[in-house]
């Protein structure tokens, strides 16, 4: 189970599955798939229906993701982990939302789906008040092509020019409700259009007209031809006659469902947090446990062996880093989240101070992201740079310059860059010689301010020595020489 601030959530099933084909192109009447994912194993993990808050769903998903990541045996990155959300509200229906990839989008998608269901229930209630019944919605399609013979609508004119027709269906009691917003930027009419999409690119309905080249005169003519009342609506489709009928049949089906409330559906997550119809929700035969996957009962001895060798969870690792290595919590969290934690511990075991290793891996590398493609700096580059540091060949100030150059020229080694850029450490004699030059150039200021000139002299010395001398050595030599002159 997963413990959250809103209560515990169980994990009843873990299934091993095979990845499916993926869609690479959608055409008007054709979908092209690639089969290169077939054979790739997938682990499907389901939770009990105990999630009652949008943020709780995010917490549970993150915990599962962290647990999988801790094994070091799963792929990472956008698209490798996909959440399917099942959302329902009191009085609504179970909706399965497929393909949620971004963790931070989970609460928004759940909130938007709950909002959609609430608004659909309000539409249902209003239809009931108007006395509309499912049997009032009939598959009676009226040919209104003659109304649009001289239309300004390019879409309709194009369809008629290809020999198509304009068909209309009457929806009693639906006027003002088809255009009702149910999610930001999406309406009941959008849901009807989603259903019709497998046959036509779009539909027209009375609540959005006049528009799209359809005039008020056209609208009045359709109203008269269909004999609509004040609260009645119509939906138009322009296409080849049989195609138009099939599309309007989908509209009729969705209108009848609107009278009932919220239809059970499988929907896809959209980038803005809304959802879109995919297909009807599978029946009870497809409910968990999966009917086509045999249950595997593990021997108790095997279970105990697994328990004894469970990987360290990310949050446990963060706590260990904070307490054991005494590094800042934000650094520890970034190391673990960016998967630099193993490299960090490797460097510490070689003798690098934990605070320095964490600072270089997090602060320095992240700081370079805006300047150079730092992702090209490999772990091997980083290891080489730290080896130079441990051998006393570079100062800690040289890491930034070395990584910046390696990001631009990843084919080089850290040693090559350090030598080419003059970032190798100078001898103490060479450092002292440069400091003497700085002292000589600023002798009057030193005589006037004494130790008060320390900051200025250090700044000017480090401008010449940064990355080529240890800061502590420079500070010690500058302090000593100013004291001698004071």
N, C-alpha and C positions, 0 to 999 in steps of 0.2 A: 504494500500500500504506500501511498504518498501522503504525508502529513502536510496540511496547508493551514493558514490562519482561518479558513472557512470550514475546516473539518477534513477528515481523511477520505481519500479516493482510492478505491481498490483497483488492482490490475488482474482481471480474471483470466485473460488469455494472451498467449504469445504464439504467433503462427509464423511458420517459415513459408514464404510464397516465392513466386517467380515474377519478375518485372514484366510489364505488358509492352505491347507495341506503343510507339509514340507518334502523334500526329505531327507531320512536318509541313503540310499544306492543306488548306480547305478551299475547295472551289464550289461553284454554285450547286452542282449535283455530284460532287466527287470529293472524297477525303483520301489523302495519300498518307500512308503510315510507313515508318521504318521499323524493322524487326531486330535492330542491332542490340536491343536491351533484353531480348528473350534469353533466358538462361541465367540472368543475373539474379542472385538470391536477394530477397527482401524479407525483412523481419517486420511483421505487423503486430503492434501492441495495442490492445484495447483497454479502456478504463470502464469502471462501473458508472452508472448514471447518478453520480453524487456530486457533480460540479454545478454549483448554484450561482456562481458569479463570474463575469467575463474575465476578471483578473485571475481568478482561481484556475481557469483553464490555461492561462499563460504559465502560471507557476507549475502546474502539473506537466505541461509540455516541456518546459525547461528542465525539470527534474529528470524526465525520461531521456531527453537529449543529452544531458550531462552524464547520466548513467551509461548510456551507450558510448559516449565519447571516452569515458574513463577506461573502457575496455581496450582502447587503441586498435580496435579491429573493425571499425566502421568508417565509411567515407564521410568526409565533411564537405561543407559548402552548400550554397543555395541550390536547391533541387534534389539534394541527396536525402533530405528528411522532409516528408510531406505529411502534414496533419489533415485528417478528415474530421470535421466537427459535426456532431449531431446536436441540433438546437431545437428546443420546443418551449412553448410557454403555455400557461393554463388557458384552455379553450382553443389553442392552436393545434399544430401538428408537428410530428418529427420531421425535420429537414436535415438531410445529409449534405454538408458542404465539402466539396472535394478540392484538393490541391492547395491548401493553405501552406505557404512556404516560409513566410517571415513571422518569427515569434511575436514581434511587437504588433503585428496586425491582428492577432487572435482576438483580443478584447473588442476591437472596433468591429470586426466581422460579426461577432456574436451580438453586439449591441445593434448593429444595422439589421441583422436578421430578426431580432426580437421586435425592432421598430416596424419592420415589414409585416410581421404577423399581426401586431397590434392594429396597424392600419387596415389590413385585409379584414380583420374582424369588425372594424368600424364600418367598412363598406358592406359587409354581410348584414350587419344590423340595419343599415340604412335601406338596403334592398328588401329586407323583411318588413320594415315599416312601410315601404311602398307597395308591399303585397306581391313582390315578384317571386315566382316559383320556378324551379328547374324546367318543368314541362312547358313554361311560357316561351323558353328559348328554343326555337325550331331551326332545323337545317333547311331553311327555305332561302335560296339564293336568287336575288333579283338582278337581271341584266339591265344595267343603267348606262351602257356604253354610249347610247345616243345623246345622253346629257353632256358627254365629254368629247363630242366630235370635233369641236373647235377649242379644246382646252388649252390653257397656257401652261399646264403642268407637263414638264418635260418627261417625267417618269411615265405618266399615263399615256401621253402622246406616243412615246416610244413603244409601249406595250401594244397599243391599238395598231400602230404602224406595222408591227410584226404579226398582225392577225389575231391578237389577243382580245380579251373583253374586260370590261369593268363590271365586277359583280359586287353586290351589296347584301349584307345580312342585317336584319332588324334585331335589336337587343332591347326589348321592352324594359323600361324602368332604369336604364343604365346611364341616361344623360347626366353629365357632370361627375360621374364616378369613374369613367374610363380614364379621364385626365387627372384623377386624384393622385397626388404624390404618395408613394408608399415607402420609398427610400430616397435619399437625396438624388435628384436628377432622374429618378425612375418612377414610372406610374403603372397603374393597372394595365393601361394600353401597351406599355413596354413589355409586360409579361405576356400579353396576347401576341405581340409581335414576335417574342422569343419562341413561342410555340409554333408560329407560322413560318419561322425562318427556314425550316427544312424544305419549304416549297417556294417561298418568295423572299425577296430582300426586305420588304417592309409592307406595312398596312397603313391605311388612313382611317381616322375615326372622327366622329362629329365634334368631340371636345377640343380638338386641335385645329379645327377649320373655322373660317377660311384661312388657308396657308398653302405653301408649296405649289403655288400656281392655281390652286382650286379656289374659285371665287365664291362670294356669298350667294350669288345667283345659282351656281352649281349646287351648293349645299341645299338651298331652298327647293331646287328641282328634285333632288334625291329624297328629301323629306316628304315632298308631295307624292312622289312615285311610290314610296314605301308606306305612305299613310301613317306617319309617325305622330304620336301624341307629344305633349309638352315635355314629358320626362323620358321619352324613348330615344334611343341612340341608334347609330348605324356604324358599320365598319365596311370599308371599301378595299378591294384588292384588284389590281390591274395585272393580268397575266393570261397565259393560254387557259382556255376555259376550264379544263379538268384540273389544272394546277391551282387555279384560283379557287375552285370548289374545295379542294383538299386543304388549302390554307385557311379558308373560312370555316371549315369543319373543326379545325384546331381552335379557332377563335371561339366558336360556339361551345366547345368542350370546356375551354378556360372560363367562359362566362358562367356556365352552369356550376363550375367549381367555386366561383366567387360567391354564388348564392349560398353554398354550403359552408364557406369559411376559408380555411387554409388547406390547400391540397398537399398531400405528402409527396415530396419531390427530392431528387438528387440535383444539387445546384453547384455551379463552379464559383470559386472566389474570384472577384475582380480586383484589380490593383488599387481601386479607391475604397475598398472595404465593403462594397455592395456585392450582391450575388446574382447569378443568372441561371435560368433553367437549363438543365442538361437532359434529364429523363425522369420518368416516374420512379418513385422509390421502390426498390425490390420488395417482394412480399416476405411473409414470415419464414418461408423456406430458406431465405438467404440471411436470416438473423443468426447471430452468434449463439452457440458455437458453430463454426462453418461446417456445412454438411459434407463438403468435399475434401475436408482435411482430417485425417485420422488423429485421434488424441494419443499423445505419447505419455505414458506414466513412467517417471524416472525412479529408479531404485533409491531407497533412503540413503544408502552408502554414497551414491553418486551426488545426491543433493547436499549431503554433509561436506563432501569434498569441494563442491562449488562454493558453499558458504564460507569454507575455510580459506578460499582463494579469491574472494571478491576484490575487485580493484578499488583503489582509493577514489572516492567521489571528488569532483572538482572543489566543492566547498570545504571538504575535509582537508584537501591539499592546501587551499588558501590559508586555513587556520594553522596548519603545520608550518607553513612558510612564515607566517606572522610571528608565531611563538618560537619556533626553532631557529629561524635565521634573523629574527628581529628586523624585518623589513616592513615598510609601510603597507597597509592593507590594500590600498589602491594599486600599488605596484604588484602585489601578490595576485590580485584578481586579474589584472591585465596579463600577467605572465601565463596564468592558467587559461584564461579565455582565448588568448592568441596562440596557445599551444607552444609557448616557449619555456614551459616549466621544466621539461626534461633536460633541455639544453642548459637552463639555469643551474640545475642541480649538478650536472656534469661539470660545469665551469667551477662551481664552488668546491667540488671534490678535488679539482686540480690545484686549488689554492687561491682562487680569486675571492675577494671579500664579497659576501652576499649583497651588501648594499651597492657596491660598484657593479657587479654583474647585473643586478636588477635594473639599476639606473641606465646602463648602456643598452640593455635589451628592450627597455620600455621607453625611457625618456629620449635618448639619443636617436634611436631608430624611428620612433614615431615623429619626432621633431623634423626629420628629413623628408617626410612623406610629401610635403607641399613643394619641395624643391626638386626631388629626383625620384625615379621609380624604385623606391627602396625595397620593393618585393623581389628585386633581382639580386639582392644581397643574400646569399645562401647561408645555411648553417655552417657549412665548411669555411666560408669566408670569415664568419664570426669566430669560429674556433681558431683559425690561423691568426687573426688579429689578437686574440687573447693570449695565444702562445708567445707572440712577440712581446706582449706586455709582461708576461710572467718571466720571460728571459731577460727583461730589463732593456729591451731594444726600442720600445716606444713608451711614451707617457700616456696616461689615461686621457689627456686632452687630444691625443692624436686619433682616437676612435672616430670622431665625427668626420674628420677630413678623409680618413681611409674609406669609411662606408660611403661617403658621398661620391668618391671616385669609382668605387666598386659598383655602385648602382648604375653608373654611366658606362662602365667597362667591366662587366661581370666575368669576362674571360681572363682577367688578370688575377694575380694572387695578392693577398694583403701585404706580403713582403715586398713585392714589386712596387705596389702603390706607395708604401711607406718610403722606399728608397727614391723613387722618381719624384715624389712631392716634398722630399726633404723633411719627412716626419719622423725619422729615426732619432733616437736620443743623442744629444751631444755629450761629450765628456764633461766632467765637472770643471775642468780647466777652461774648456770652450765656453761653457755657460758663464763662468766668472769673467771672462774676457768681454763678453757682450754686456754684462751688467756694469762693468767698469766704464764702458763707452757711454752707457745711459747715465751713470753717475756724473761722469765728466761733463756731459752736455747739459746737466741740470744742477751743477755745483752751487750756483748762487742761491737757488731756491732751497736747497738742502741746508746751506749755512743759515738762511733766514728762518726756516721753519723747523729744522731738526727732524725729529721723528714724525712731525706733522706732515712731512713730505712723503711718508711711507706709501700711502695709497697711490699717489701720482707716479712715483718711481716704479712701483709694482706694475701698474697699468702699462707703462711704456716698455718695461722690460718684457712683460708677457706678450706684448704685441710682436716682439721679435722672437720670443722663445716658445710661444704657445704650440703645443704638440711636439716640441723638441726637447723639452726639459720638464722634470717633475716640478709641479707648482710649489711643493713644500721646500724643495731645494732652492728654488728661486727666491722664495720668501725669506728663507734663512740667510742667504747670502746678501740680499738687499738690506735686511735689518742690521746685519753685522757691519756692513760698510757705512750705513748712515750713522750708526752709533759711534763708529771710529771717527767720523767727521764732525760729530756734534760736540 
